Amino acid sequence: MRWSAPEPSDRVHNARYAMRTDPSPAAASRAKYAVVHCAVSMAVAVFTATASLAQTQADTTFPPSLTRMIETERTFAARALMVGWKQAFLEYFADEAIGFDAGAADLAKDQFRRSPDPPKDLQLIWEPRYGDIAGSAELGYLTGPVKNMLPSRNNGQPRHSTYFSVWKQQRNGSYQVVLDVGTPTPMAAPFAPGFTRAPHANRFDGDYDERTPPLSAADSVMNAALRTSQASAYRERLAPGARLHRRNMMPLVGDRAIVAWLAMQPRYTAADTRYAEAARSGDLGYTWGTYIIPSRGRGAREEGFYARVWVRERNGQWRIAADITQPQ
């Protein structure tokens, strides 16, 4: 879920944000606003007005389903200002949503309920700035900047991260989060003003046939290629505008930046698909699984979970639109 990495004594796991004040194994999820009533009311009023203005200015050409998903994310953020992060997460995450924590993939809501309450003056602010939705409207993704501030920590200076979430339409037509991962960044991650829809001009809009590869197969083939070379594996599979989120570094956007960085990274020693789901329209889906990267020098090996959003092009081939790892 939406997470960023706190101090070494804190614990980061699978929700948008984990803020811990002790080193015990149970991690808290993305701790969002809980402040005095007057300040919260004023902040929510400003937040809602700003989001509405951004919606009017930037979102007018989007499919109605994408606009609804964006608005749901913004309402989620505003709701967290009023009732606190834990209650908001329980309301906006689906019952089947998965979270990554302590080397295991569990139901996210169970993790939230086990998490201790964060400090009441902790402020977590986020907003959707980039993403897309399937042609069938039931599956989409969003990402954007996150700012975390605690007056008693580092003279109130903020910590920055990016969140990445997959949203799924429910039977009643509403959207809820089914997967959410946060990535700490050394400074505020840049995004274009307002909201930008991911490139979609070459999106698949045909029918399935025996030549149409299933998403699970595409993910498995990708994982096999990663055991030989990260750069080669991604070079052949990146969608236009692809995003790569890795801990403690700025997001990489576009195939040139991604492949150049990956050329300096070691191959994977293991990567296994654990879940894959594609939209009914067959043009967008997501996967998650586990991975291991060998140690470099005296460092420890890296292992954890990955999440990917895939988009299918008109030729039927799947391409990676977003790729995020969460070391454990």
C-alpha angles and dihedrals in degrees: 000000000000104000143154129184117264127193118317090265090055124085125231122200140152112309126085092273136007119194116181132178097188134043097239116130098250109089128205120231128237101318109216132184125319110161138143115302098250095049091046093051092051093045093050091049091052092042093051094046092049093048091048091051091049089049092053094046103040113019103056095105097048125106110267090244092056091048090052091050092050091048090050090054091050091048088049090055092047092047090054089057090058105040104019132257099282097055091042092051091050089051099046102037119084118241090245095049113132128221131191117226137152092352095308136099109224139160106291096220091056088054091050093051091051093048120101117241114265124236109291093233094053111120122203118178126182140157137186113256106158139023146091145229135230121261088246088055099225099101132043145140138228136190136179146139125303126200121195122192133178118177093216094051124081093338090301094299112156128246115221133215143146126240128212122195138176115214127200129194114241129216091266091055096254124123125238134178116259098172131018131176131175128204124198116229129196091237139358109310113236120242130169114261116274117358126323122201115220116251109280108160093111096044121144113259103161137096130279120256138162090280094057107102115223116240093242090058092050090052093048092050089049091052091050090052091051089064088066104037134342094208095051093044094053097037091067096044111039119120121218110283092015117177128214117194119193130169119273096003135090117265114269114225127192132021097273096055093041097048093043091056094042090053087072095049127092122249119261118261092202138008125166133182113235101172139009131181130174129192119253089251090060094226102102137029145145138229137189135188147135132289143182126204117190122244121267116218110321095341123112121255117263121236133164143100133316131202126197136185114209130196124196120225127217091265089062096251122132119233130189114249097174134010124188131174128199113196115210 
